[in-house]
Amino acid sequence: MIDIGVNLTNRAFDTDREAVLARARAAGVTTLILTGTDPEHSRAAWELTRAHPGMLYSTAGIHPHDASECDARAVRELAELAACESVLAIGECGLDFDRNYSPRAAQERAFEMQLELAADTGLPVFLHQRAAHSAFLKILGRYRDRLTDAVVHCFTDGREELAAYVELDLHIGVTGWICDERRGQALRDSIAAVPPTRLMLETDAPYLLPRDLRPKPRSRRNEPMYLPHIAAAVAGLVGGDPREVAEATTRTARTFFRLS
């Protein structure tokens, strides 16, 4: 299986990163895409890929929380990383109007700068959207024809938002949010409407530990080894077989990220 979104540079993994990778392999998660959230963490993610060729790949981007730091120099750093063989996408980039850690104008500017970079490099885009659906669609719509592919990472919304993304020919990334019957009901209600060839799976570890794990882990830290649990949750909601969901989402991820 392929976990398309793992924050492996997060300090939560500093003491046992190798053990986390070993547990992922044992669970059948053989490929991880490490998320770049600013130039520093994007470079750190790339450096980790060099230590684990064939298993780890990465993205290069600036999260909307850090959009205030996005300038021409930062984008040049991302462009340098984008030229590296194991860097497979631009992002995590987009808009987050829920917390507004960076001003909205700065977020929109950073988003556009990274979409320009994706268009120039031909790399797909790893997208973030929270409480900013209309503005997100407006900006993305202006660039969509110049982009190869794009995935809405950690999709948590409902059918209306999903329909808009499918119309833009976007992929959908689903996390352990789907395992939460409280917060995740909109996603659970809409998952069957995701076109099978557009669905990919991710843990977003160390965040979003599936709520329904049994026995309940002692730690709240999420790990890539739980990706098969997410596949099983999806299968249960769409009336499919977990193995078939795992195989289909892996095929889709291989195509999206141009992995042989």
C-alpha positions as CSV (number, residue, x, y, z in Angstrom):
1,M,0.0,0.0,0.0
2,I,1.0,3.6,-0.5
3,D,0.5,6.2,2.3
4,I,0.3,9.4,0.3
5,G,0.6,11.8,3.3
6,V,3.0,11.2,6.2
7,N,4.6,14.0,8.3
8,L,7.6,11.9,9.1
9,T,9.8,14.9,9.8
10,N,7.6,15.7,12.8
11,R,9.4,15.7,16.1
12,A,6.9,13.1,17.3
13,F,8.9,10.5,15.4
14,D,12.4,11.7,16.5
15,T,12.9,8.8,18.9
16,D,11.8,5.9,16.9
17,R,11.5,6.8,13.2
18,E,13.2,3.6,12.0
19,A,10.8,1.5,14.1
20,V,7.8,3.4,12.6
21,L,9.0,2.5,9.1
22,A,9.6,-1.2,10.1
23,R,6.0,-1.4,11.5
24,A,4.7,0.2,8.3
25,R,6.5,-2.4,6.2
26,A,5.2,-5.2,8.4
27,A,1.6,-3.9,7.9
28,G,2.1,-3.9,4.1
29,V,2.6,-0.2,3.7
30,T,5.7,-0.3,1.4
31,T,5.7,3.3,0.1
32,L,5.3,6.6,2.0
33,I,5.0,10.1,0.5
34,L,6.5,12.5,3.1
35,T,4.8,15.9,3.3
36,G,6.7,19.1,2.9
37,T,5.2,22.0,4.8
38,D,7.8,24.7,4.4
39,P,11.3,24.8,2.8
40,E,13.0,23.5,5.9
41,H,10.7,20.5,6.4
42,S,10.6,19.9,2.6
43,R,14.3,19.6,2.6
44,A,14.3,17.4,5.7
45,A,11.7,15.1,4.0
46,W,13.9,14.9,0.9
47,E,16.9,14.0,3.0
48,L,15.0,11.2,4.6
49,T,14.1,9.8,1.2
50,R,17.8,9.5,0.4
51,A,18.2,7.2,3.3
52,H,15.3,4.9,2.2
53,P,15.3,4.9,-1.6
54,G,12.4,3.0,-3.1
55,M,10.3,3.3,0.0
56,L,10.2,7.0,0.8
57,Y,9.4,9.9,-1.5
58,S,8.4,13.5,-0.7
59,T,6.7,16.7,-1.6
60,A,8.0,20.2,-1.5
61,G,5.6,23.0,-0.4
62,I,4.5,25.7,2.0
63,H,1.5,25.0,4.2
64,P,-1.1,27.8,4.4
65,H,-0.2,28.2,8.1
66,D,3.3,29.3,7.0
67,A,2.1,31.3,4.0
68,S,3.5,34.6,5.5
69,E,7.0,33.1,4.9
70,C,6.4,32.4,1.3
71,D,8.5,34.7,-0.9
72,A,10.5,34.4,-4.1
73,R,13.5,33.0,-2.2
74,A,11.3,30.3,-0.6
75,V,9.8,29.3,-3.9
76,R,13.3,29.1,-5.4
77,E,14.2,26.6,-2.7
78,L,11.1,24.6,-3.5
79,A,12.0,24.7,-7.2
80,E,15.5,23.3,-6.4
81,L,13.9,20.4,-4.4
82,A,11.3,19.8,-7.2
83,A,14.2,18.9,-9.5
84,C,15.2,16.0,-7.3
85,E,14.2,12.6,-8.4
86,S,12.4,11.5,-5.2
87,V,10.3,14.7,-4.9
88,L,7.0,13.8,-6.5
89,A,4.7,16.7,-6.0
90,I,4.3,20.4,-5.0
91,G,2.7,21.1,-1.7
92,E,1.2,20.9,0.9
93,C,-0.3,24.1,-0.3
94,G,-3.7,25.7,-0.3
95,L,-5.9,27.7,2.0
96,D,-6.9,27.4,5.7
97,F,-9.4,30.0,6.7
98,D,-10.3,28.0,9.9
99,R,-7.3,29.1,11.9
100,N,-5.8,31.9,9.8
101,Y,-2.3,31.5,11.2
102,S,-1.3,33.5,8.1
103,P,-3.4,36.4,6.8
104,R,-5.8,35.3,4.1
105,A,-4.2,37.5,1.5
106,A,-0.8,35.9,2.2
107,Q,-2.3,32.4,1.9
108,E,-3.9,33.2,-1.5
109,R,-0.6,34.6,-2.8
110,A,1.4,31.6,-1.5
111,F,-1.1,29.3,-3.1
112,E,-0.9,31.0,-6.4
113,M,2.9,31.0,-6.3
114,Q,3.0,27.3,-5.7
115,L,0.4,26.5,-8.4
116,E,2.7,28.5,-10.8
117,L,5.6,26.3,-9.7
118,A,3.6,23.1,-10.3
119,A,2.6,24.3,-13.7
120,D,6.2,25.1,-14.6
121,T,7.6,21.8,-13.3
122,G,4.8,19.5,-14.5
123,L,4.5,17.9,-11.0
124,P,1.1,17.2,-9.4
125,V,-0.1,19.2,-6.5
126,F,-0.8,18.1,-2.9
127,L,-3.6,20.4,-1.7
128,H,-4.9,21.6,1.6
129,Q,-8.4,23.2,2.1
130,R,-10.1,24.1,5.4
131,A,-13.1,26.4,5.7
132,A,-12.1,28.1,2.4
133,H,-13.9,26.1,-0.2
134,S,-15.1,29.0,-2.4
135,A,-11.8,30.9,-2.5
136,F,-9.9,27.6,-3.0
137,L,-12.1,26.7,-6.0
138,K,-11.8,30.1,-7.5
139,I,-8.0,30.1,-7.4
140,L,-7.6,26.5,-8.4
141,G,-10.0,26.9,-11.3
142,R,-7.8,29.5,-12.9
143,Y,-4.8,27.1,-12.9
144,R,-6.4,23.7,-13.4
145,D,-5.8,23.5,-17.2
146,R,-2.1,24.1,-16.6
147,L,-1.7,21.4,-13.9
148,T,-1.1,17.8,-14.5
149,D,-2.9,16.3,-11.5
150,A,-3.9,17.5,-8.1
151,V,-5.2,15.7,-4.9
152,V,-7.3,17.3,-2.2
153,H,-5.4,16.0,0.8
154,C,-7.3,14.9,3.9
155,F,-10.7,15.5,2.4
156,T,-13.3,15.9,5.2
157,D,-16.2,17.6,3.5
158,G,-19.5,16.4,2.0
159,R,-21.1,15.7,-1.3
160,E,-21.4,19.3,-2.5
161,E,-17.7,19.9,-2.1
162,L,-16.8,16.5,-3.5
163,A,-18.9,17.1,-6.6
164,A,-17.0,20.4,-7.2
165,Y,-13.6,18.7,-6.9
166,V,-14.6,15.8,-9.1
167,E,-15.8,18.3,-11.8
168,L,-12.3,19.8,-11.6
169,D,-10.9,16.4,-12.2
170,L,-9.1,16.3,-8.8
171,H,-8.1,13.2,-6.8
172,I,-9.3,12.8,-3.2
173,G,-7.2,11.8,-0.2
174,V,-8.9,10.1,2.7
175,T,-7.5,9.7,6.2
176,G,-8.6,8.2,9.5
177,W,-11.1,11.0,9.8
178,I,-13.4,8.5,8.1
179,C,-13.2,6.3,11.2
180,D,-14.8,9.0,13.4
181,E,-18.5,8.6,13.5
182,R,-18.8,12.0,15.3
183,R,-16.7,14.4,13.3
184,G,-16.5,12.4,10.1
185,Q,-20.1,11.9,9.3
186,A,-20.1,14.1,6.2
187,L,-17.2,12.3,4.8
188,R,-18.7,8.9,5.7
189,D,-21.9,9.9,3.9
190,S,-20.0,11.0,0.7
191,I,-17.3,8.4,0.3
192,A,-19.3,6.2,-2.0
193,A,-19.6,9.1,-4.4
194,V,-15.8,9.3,-4.9
195,P,-14.9,7.8,-8.3
196,P,-12.8,4.7,-7.6
197,T,-10.0,5.8,-9.8
198,R,-9.8,9.2,-7.9
199,L,-9.4,7.8,-4.4
200,M,-6.2,7.6,-2.5
201,L,-5.5,6.8,1.2
202,E,-3.3,8.5,3.8
203,T,-2.7,8.6,7.5
204,D,-1.5,12.2,7.9
205,A,0.6,10.8,10.7
206,P,1.3,11.7,13.5
207,Y,-2.2,13.4,13.3
208,L,-5.7,11.9,12.9
209,L,-5.3,8.6,14.7
210,P,-8.3,6.5,13.7
211,R,-10.8,6.8,16.6
212,D,-12.2,3.2,16.3
213,L,-8.9,1.3,16.7
214,R,-9.3,-1.7,19.0
215,P,-7.6,-2.3,21.2
216,K,-7.2,1.5,21.7
217,P,-3.5,2.5,21.4
218,R,-1.9,3.9,24.5
219,S,-0.5,6.8,22.4
220,R,-2.5,9.3,20.4
221,R,0.2,9.4,17.8
222,N,-0.8,8.1,14.4
223,E,1.4,5.9,12.3
224,P,1.5,4.6,8.7
225,M,0.9,1.0,9.9
226,Y,-2.7,2.0,10.4
227,L,-3.3,2.6,6.7
228,P,-4.9,-0.9,6.2
229,H,-7.4,0.0,8.9
230,I,-8.4,3.1,6.9
231,A,-8.8,0.9,3.8
232,A,-11.1,-1.4,5.8
233,A,-13.2,1.5,7.0
234,V,-13.6,2.7,3.4
235,A,-14.5,-0.8,2.3
236,G,-17.1,-1.1,5.0
237,L,-18.8,2.1,3.9
238,V,-18.8,1.4,0.1
239,G,-19.7,-2.3,0.4
240,G,-16.4,-3.5,-0.9
241,D,-13.5,-5.8,0.1
242,P,-10.6,-4.2,2.0
243,R,-8.0,-5.9,-0.1
244,E,-9.6,-4.6,-3.3
245,V,-9.8,-1.1,-1.9
246,A,-6.1,-1.3,-0.9
247,E,-5.1,-2.6,-4.4
248,A,-7.2,0.0,-6.2
249,T,-6.0,3.0,-4.2
250,T,-2.4,1.8,-4.5
251,R,-2.8,1.6,-8.3
252,T,-4.2,5.1,-8.4
253,A,-1.4,6.5,-6.2
254,R,1.2,4.9,-8.4
255,T,-0.3,6.5,-11.5
256,F,-0.7,9.9,-9.8
257,F,2.8,10.1,-8.5
258,R,4.4,8.5,-11.6
259,L,5.8,5.6,-9.7
260,S,6.8,2.5,-11.7
